[in-house]
Amino acid sequence: MKLSDLLIYDKITIQGHDNPDADALASAYGLYLFFKDKGKEVRLVYGGRNRIQKSNLLLMLDLFKIPAEYINDLNTHFEGLLITADCQEGESNVTKFGYDELAIIDHHQPAPTCLANPGMAEIHSDLGSCSTLVWDLLNDEGYDVNANVRLATALYYGLMTDTGNFVEMKHPMDRDMLDYLIIDKSAVTRMVNSNISLDELEIAGVALIKYIYNAAHRYAIVHSKPCDPNILGLIADFLLQVDAIDICVVFNDTPDGYKFSTRSCIKEVNAGELIASLAEGIGNGGGHKDKAGGFISKEKLEEQHEGADIDAYIGGAMNNYFLTHEVIYAKDYDIDVSKYKRYVKKPIVVGVVDPEEFWEKGTKITVRSLEGDMNTVIDGETYIMIGVVGEVYPIKKARLDKSYEYVDVPYECDVQYSPTIINRESGEVKELKPYIKACRSKETTYILARELDKTVKIFTTWDDQNYMLGKVHDYVAAREEDIKDIYVIVNDIFHKTYEEVK
């Protein structure tokens, strides 16, 4: 769905969820300005039991002149089109109003009502904020967000608050928007410094008293009263300053689930991977190695763990996490060769790009893909390789020349997000796809590998600070000529890349 598809309506109402947060206000504001500029009769509304009361949100409304109307009449009927922004009809935190036609723009998991009758909907649950989605929709229409500093700053603040100060950003489009926006930094500072009320200070204090501690694995769990997501981060940051705590999980209740914030100060536990593990199948999560956040759906928790309350689930999931994750330090690990099979690499086609086709040596660049950002410097020796499922990784020219040969066939890979290369000095962004050249392995490569029956974390010989995560049915592999070179190959990549030697 494109925003221009909705221009057939003369009257458009944009509704945020009840008790809207910064992301709901920012995304609704972006839609409001777009349709207003197109000459439409537009309103921005929200419902619920109370008007907006948080000081940072009141300041946001005032600074950016966001015309948010509070509607408490359940018999209200909106003529024309109703757009729910950052929410979906049928959710417990969305007041049911009347309307002629409905459209949905959201970044949460599709609600059952939406799945049953999708209609006009643009839902991207992999994005960190609805502000990112609205920014992308506006870009598609050629609408210059940076022409309005209020809008640019509002979208920035929406992403900032919904991702725990950008810690939980998990999609490259979130980072694209962050790089693009030109904002009023003083306005952001004012809102950040108006973020905590006395009531929230009390919530944080009470939560810290009621912690649960596991001495064996040095982690703490805290179930807080309902509060702004930023308070969860505040509590988590404080917990990690305790000398006996290496990892913490802090969460609270929301109308449709539980919001989480995690922290880790040890290399054996990546906070982003931990929260993704806790939320697997029942929510979503992600972030950085030391800070992350996520969400668990009440409905999905009940479906998959019938009768389990959230405290029991988190306690059990944390214990299970440590019991089922094996840590391997490659340089000190002796593999049992009898448990491994021999495989040979298939003559598959992969892609390669010479970054000097973009900018000169010495230029600091970032390669952005779904796996994250890869920072490097153009040195004439490091090329960018794109694998069979669009994964991006560096390769030295000497290794490329020895192991691969260019072939006159197209490199084809269907990926959700086309990798880009960013000049960190100028900010210029270019897509990699037009520059990719196809190549094929020209040497026979043998490995020893076994399918995993439990999760492993491998600290490789080339990186002893960050682990490679291997899940059940992925493969742990070692080069035949150097069995200390142990690493993980994801299941689908493994089967596309290797075949067993009989």
C-alpha positions in Angstrom: 0.0 0.0 0.0 1.2 3.5 -0.9 0.1 6.7 0.8 -1.0 8.0 -2.7 -3.5 5.1 -2.8 -5.4 6.8 0.0 -5.7 10.2 -1.7 -9.1 9.1 -3.1 -10.5 10.1 0.3 -11.3 13.7 1.1 -11.7 13.2 4.8 -9.0 11.4 6.7 -8.6 10.7 10.4 -5.4 9.3 11.9 -5.8 7.5 15.2 -3.0 6.6 17.5 -3.4 4.0 20.3 -4.8 4.9 23.7 -2.3 6.7 25.9 -0.1 7.3 22.9 3.7 7.3 23.2 6.2 9.3 21.2 6.3 6.9 18.3 2.5 6.9 18.0 2.4 10.7 18.0 5.4 11.0 15.6 4.1 8.5 13.0 0.6 10.0 13.1 2.0 13.5 12.8 3.9 12.5 9.7 0.8 11.1 8.1 -1.2 14.1 9.2 1.2 16.6 7.5 1.3 14.5 4.3 -2.4 14.4 3.8 -2.8 18.1 5.0 -0.3 19.1 2.3 -2.4 17.2 -0.3 -5.4 19.4 0.6 -7.3 16.8 2.6 -9.5 17.4 5.6 -7.4 15.7 8.3 -7.7 15.1 12.0 -5.2 13.4 14.4 -7.0 11.7 17.4 -6.6 9.3 20.3 -8.9 7.7 22.8 -8.5 5.9 26.2 -9.3 6.8 29.8 -7.1 9.8 30.1 -5.6 12.6 28.1 -1.8 12.6 27.6 -0.1 13.5 30.9 3.6 12.6 30.6 5.7 15.7 30.6 7.9 14.8 27.7 4.9 14.0 25.5 3.2 17.3 26.5 6.4 19.1 25.6 6.6 17.1 22.3 3.0 18.2 21.4 3.9 21.8 22.1 7.3 21.9 20.4 6.2 20.3 17.2 2.6 21.8 17.2 1.1 18.3 16.9 -2.7 18.8 16.8 -3.7 15.6 18.7 -7.3 15.6 19.8 -8.5 13.5 22.8 -11.8 11.8 21.9 -13.7 10.1 24.8 -17.1 9.7 23.1 -17.4 6.0 22.0 -20.2 6.9 19.7 -18.0 9.0 17.5 -18.1 8.1 13.8 -15.4 9.4 11.4 -16.5 10.1 7.9 -14.2 8.9 5.1 -11.0 7.1 6.0 -9.7 6.1 9.4 -6.0 5.2 9.6 -4.7 3.5 12.7 -1.1 4.5 13.2 1.3 2.4 15.4 -1.7 0.2 16.3 -4.4 -2.0 14.9 -8.2 -2.2 15.3 -9.3 -4.8 17.7 -6.3 -4.5 20.1 -7.0 -3.8 23.7 -5.3 -0.4 23.7 -7.2 0.9 20.7 -10.5 2.6 21.3 -13.2 1.4 18.9 -14.7 4.3 16.9 -17.0 4.3 13.9 -15.6 4.8 10.4 -16.5 4.4 6.7 -13.2 2.8 5.6 -10.1 1.6 7.5 -6.4 1.5 6.8 -3.6 0.3 9.1 0.0 1.5 9.3 1.9 -0.3 12.0 5.1 -2.0 13.1 3.7 -4.5 15.5 2.7 -8.2 14.9 -0.5 -8.4 12.8 -3.5 -8.7 15.1 -6.0 -11.5 14.6 -8.6 -9.1 13.3 -6.1 -7.7 10.7 -5.1 -11.2 9.6 -8.8 -12.1 9.1 -9.6 -9.0 7.1 -6.3 -7.4 5.9 -7.9 -4.7 3.7 -5.7 -1.7 3.3 -2.7 -2.4 5.6 1.0 -1.7 5.7 2.5 -3.7 8.6 6.2 -4.2 9.1 6.8 -5.9 12.4 10.6 -6.1 11.8 11.0 -2.4 12.1 12.0 -0.7 15.4 9.4 2.0 15.2 6.3 3.0 13.2 8.1 6.3 12.7 10.5 4.4 10.4 7.7 2.9 8.4 6.0 6.3 7.9 9.4 7.9 6.9 9.8 5.1 4.3 6.2 5.7 3.0 6.8 9.4 2.8 10.1 8.8 0.9 8.3 6.6 -1.6 6.0 9.6 -2.3 9.0 12.0 -2.8 8.0 13.9 0.4 11.0 15.6 1.8 10.9 15.0 5.6 13.9 17.2 6.2 12.1 20.2 4.8 10.2 20.3 8.1 12.6 20.1 11.1 9.6 19.5 13.4 8.6 16.4 11.6 12.2 15.1 11.2 12.8 15.6 14.9 9.5 14.0 15.9 10.3 10.9 13.8 13.8 10.8 15.3 12.4 10.9 18.8 9.7 8.3 18.0 12.5 5.9 16.9 14.6 6.8 19.9 12.0 6.1 22.5 10.6 3.0 20.9 14.1 1.4 20.6 15.4 2.3 24.1 17.7 5.1 22.9 18.4 3.3 19.6 19.7 0.2 21.5 17.0 -2.1 20.1 17.3 -1.1 16.4 17.2 -4.3 14.5 16.5 -3.4 10.9 18.8 -1.5 8.5 15.9 0.8 7.5 15.9 2.1 11.1 19.5 3.0 10.7 18.9 4.5 7.3 16.3 6.9 8.8 18.6 7.8 11.6 21.4 8.7 9.2 19.1 10.7 7.0 17.2 12.9 9.4 18.3 16.5 10.1 17.0 17.3 13.6 16.7 20.0 16.2 19.0 18.5 18.8 18.1 21.0 21.5 14.4 19.9 21.3 15.5 16.3 21.7 17.6 17.2 24.8 14.6 19.1 26.3 12.3 16.1 25.9 14.9 13.6 27.2 15.4 15.8 30.3 11.6 15.8 30.9 11.2 12.0 30.7 10.9 10.9 34.3 8.2 11.9 36.7 8.3 11.5 40.5 5.8 8.6 40.2 8.2 6.8 37.8 11.1 7.4 40.1 9.1 5.7 42.8 8.3 2.8 40.4 12.0 2.3 39.7 12.9 2.4 43.4 10.2 -0.2 44.3 11.2 -2.5 41.4 14.9 -2.5 42.4 13.9 -3.7 45.9 12.0 -6.7 44.5 14.7 -8.2 42.3 15.2 -12.0 41.9 18.9 -13.1 41.8 20.6 -16.2 40.5 24.0 -16.6 42.0 25.1 -19.5 39.8 24.8 -17.5 36.6 25.0 -14.0 38.2 21.8 -12.6 36.7 18.9 -10.6 38.1 15.3 -10.5 37.1 13.0 -7.5 37.9 9.2 -7.3 37.2 8.3 -3.6 37.3 5.0 -1.9 37.5 3.7 -0.5 34.2 5.8 2.4 33.2 7.5 4.1 30.2 10.0 1.8 28.4 12.8 4.2 29.2 12.3 3.5 32.9 13.0 -0.2 32.3 16.4 0.8 30.8 17.1 3.1 33.8 16.5 0.2 36.1 18.6 -2.2 34.0 21.5 0.2 33.8 21.5 0.6 37.6 21.4 -3.2 38.2 24.4 -3.8 36.1 26.5 -1.5 38.4 26.1 -4.1 41.2 29.3 -6.1 41.5 27.5 -9.5 41.7 25.3 -8.9 38.6 26.6 -9.6 35.1 23.2 -9.9 33.3 19.8 -8.5 34.0 16.3 -8.7 32.6 13.8 -6.0 33.5 10.2 -6.1 32.3 6.7 -4.7 32.8 3.1 -5.2 31.7 1.5 -3.5 28.7 -2.1 -3.9 27.5 -1.2 -6.7 25.1 2.0 -8.1 26.4 5.3 -7.5 28.2 8.0 -5.0 27.4 11.6 -6.0 28.2 15.0 -4.4 28.6 18.2 -6.5 29.1 21.8 -5.8 29.9 25.0 -7.8 29.8 28.6 -7.0 30.7 30.2 -10.3 29.9 31.2 -11.6 26.5 29.6 -15.0 26.9 26.1 -13.4 26.9 25.0 -11.1 24.1 22.1 -9.1 25.4 20.4 -8.9 21.9 20.7 -12.7 21.4 19.5 -13.3 25.0 16.3 -11.3 24.5 15.7 -12.8 21.1 15.9 -16.3 22.7 13.5 -15.4 25.5 11.0 -14.0 23.0 11.4 -16.7 20.3 8.0 -17.8 19.0 6.0 -15.5 21.3 7.4 -12.1 20.6 10.4 -10.3 19.2 13.6 -8.7 20.4 17.1 -7.6 19.6 19.8 -5.0 20.1 23.4 -4.8 20.9 25.8 -7.1 22.8 25.5 -5.1 26.0 22.0 -3.6 25.7 18.8 -4.9 24.1 15.0 -4.9 24.4 12.0 -6.8 23.3 8.3 -7.7 23.6 6.4 -10.8 24.5 2.7 -11.2 23.5 0.3 -12.3 26.2 -1.8 -14.1 23.7 1.1 -16.1 22.2 2.5 -16.8 25.7 -0.8 -18.4 26.7 -1.0 -20.3 23.4 2.4 -21.9 23.7 2.8 -22.1 27.5 -0.8 -22.5 28.7 -1.3 -21.5 32.3 2.2 -20.1 32.7 2.4 -16.6 34.2 5.1 -14.3 33.0 7.3 -14.5 36.1 7.4 -18.3 35.9 8.1 -18.3 32.2 11.0 -15.8 32.5 12.5 -17.7 35.4 12.3 -21.0 33.6 13.5 -19.5 30.3 16.5 -17.9 31.9 17.5 -21.2 33.6 17.0 -23.1 30.3 19.1 -20.5 28.4 22.2 -21.3 30.5 21.6 -25.0 30.7 21.2 -25.5 26.9 23.9 -23.2 25.6 27.4 -24.7 25.2 30.3 -22.2 25.0 33.3 -23.2 22.8 36.6 -21.4 22.8 38.1 -22.5 19.5 41.8 -22.0 20.4 41.4 -24.3 23.4 38.9 -26.8 22.0 39.7 -30.3 20.7 37.0 -31.6 18.4 36.0 -35.2 18.4 36.6 -36.0 14.7 34.6 -39.2 15.0 31.4 -37.2 15.4 32.0 -35.1 12.2 31.3 -35.8 8.6 33.4 -34.7 5.6 31.9 -32.2 3.2 33.1 -30.4 0.0 32.1 -26.9 -1.1 29.9 -26.8 -4.1 30.9 -24.7 -7.1 28.3 -22.0 -6.3 28.1 -18.5 -7.6 28.6 -15.7 -5.1 28.9 -11.9 -5.5 31.9 -9.6 -4.9 32.3 -5.9 -4.9 35.5 -3.8 -4.9 34.8 -0.8 -2.7 37.4 1.3 -4.7 34.7 1.4 -7.4 32.9 3.8 -5.0 35.5 5.9 -3.3 39.3 6.3 -3.0 41.6 4.5 -0.5 41.4 5.7 3.0 37.7 6.4 2.9 35.8 5.2 6.0 32.8 3.2 4.9 29.9 1.2 6.4 28.3 -1.7 4.6 24.7 -2.1 5.7 22.7 -5.3 5.4 20.0 -7.2 7.3 22.8 -8.7 9.4 23.8 -5.3 10.6 26.5 -2.7 9.9 30.0 -3.6 9.0 32.5 -0.8 9.4 35.8 -0.8 7.5 38.2 1.4 5.6 38.9 1.2 1.9 42.5 -0.1 1.8 42.8 -1.7 -1.7 43.0 -5.2 -0.1 39.6 -5.7 1.4 36.7 -6.6 -0.9 33.0 -7.2 0.0 31.5 -10.6 -0.6 27.8 -11.3 -0.9 26.8 -14.9 -0.2 24.1 -17.2 -1.4 21.4 -15.7 0.8 22.6 -12.1 0.7 24.9 -12.3 3.7 27.7 -9.8 3.6 31.3 -10.3 4.8 34.8 -9.0 4.0 37.4 -11.0 2.1 41.0 -10.1 1.4 42.0 -9.6 -2.2 44.8 -12.3 -1.9 42.2 -14.9 -0.7 39.8 -13.8 -3.4 42.4 -14.2 -6.2 43.5 -17.6 -4.8 40.1 -19.1 -4.1 37.7 -17.6 -6.6 37.4 -16.8 -10.3 35.1 -14.3 -12.0 32.4 -15.8 -14.2 30.2 -14.3 -16.9 26.9 -15.1 -15.3 24.6 -12.8 -13.2 24.7 -12.9 -9.5 21.1 -13.5 -8.3 19.9 -13.3 -4.7 16.4 -12.4 -3.6 16.8 -10.4 -0.4 14.4 -8.4 1.8 16.8 -5.4 2.0 19.4 -4.7 -0.7 22.8 -4.1 0.9 24.1 -0.5 0.8 27.5 1.1 1.2 27.8 4.4 3.1 30.6 6.9 3.0 31.0 7.7 6.7 32.8 11.0 5.9 30.3 12.5 3.4 27.2 10.5 4.3 26.7 9.5 0.6 24.8 6.2 0.2 24.9 3.8 -2.7 23.4 0.4 -3.4 25.8 -2.5 -3.8 23.6 -4.4 -6.3 24.6 -2.6 -9.5 28.3 -3.2 -8.7 28.2 -6.9 -7.8 30.3 -9.2 -10.0 29.7 -12.9 -10.0 32.5 -15.3 -9.0 32.8 -19.0 -8.3 35.2 -21.0 -6.1 38.1 -22.4 -8.2 39.6 -24.7 -5.5 38.2 -27.7 -3.8 37.5 -26.9 -0.2 36.9 -29.6 2.4 35.5 -29.2 5.9 34.5 -31.4 8.8 31.0 -30.6 10.1 28.2 -31.9 12.3 24.6 -30.8 12.7 23.9 -29.2 16.1 21.5 -30.8 18.6 21.9 -27.9 21.0 22.7 -24.3 20.9 26.4 -23.3 20.8 28.4 -20.1 21.1 31.8 -20.3 19.4 34.5 -17.8 20.1 36.6 -18.3 16.9 40.4 -18.1 16.6 40.0 -14.9 14.7 37.6 -13.2 17.2 37.8 -14.2 20.9 35.5 -11.4 22.1 32.3 -12.0 20.0 30.7 -15.4 19.6 29.1 -17.0 16.6 25.7 -18.4 17.6 24.7 -21.8 16.3 21.1 -23.0 16.8 19.7 -26.5 16.7 20.0 -27.9 13.0 22.7 -25.3 12.2 26.2 -26.8 11.7 29.5 -26.4 13.5 32.4 -26.8 11.0 36.2 -26.8 10.9 38.5 -26.5 7.9 40.0 -29.9 7.3 43.6 -28.5 7.1 43.1 -26.6 10.4 40.6 -28.1 12.8 41.2 -25.2 15.2 39.4 -23.0 12.7 36.0 -23.7 14.1 32.9 -21.7 13.1 29.1 -21.9 12.6 27.3 -22.3 9.3 23.6 -21.5 9.3 21.4 -24.5 8.2 20.1 -23.1 4.9 23.4 -21.7 3.9 25.1 -24.9 4.7 22.9 -27.0 2.4 23.2 -24.5 -0.4 27.0 -24.4 -0.1 28.3 -27.9 0.9 27.6 -31.5 0.0 28.7 -34.6 1.9 31.7 -36.6 0.6 30.6 -40.3 0.5 
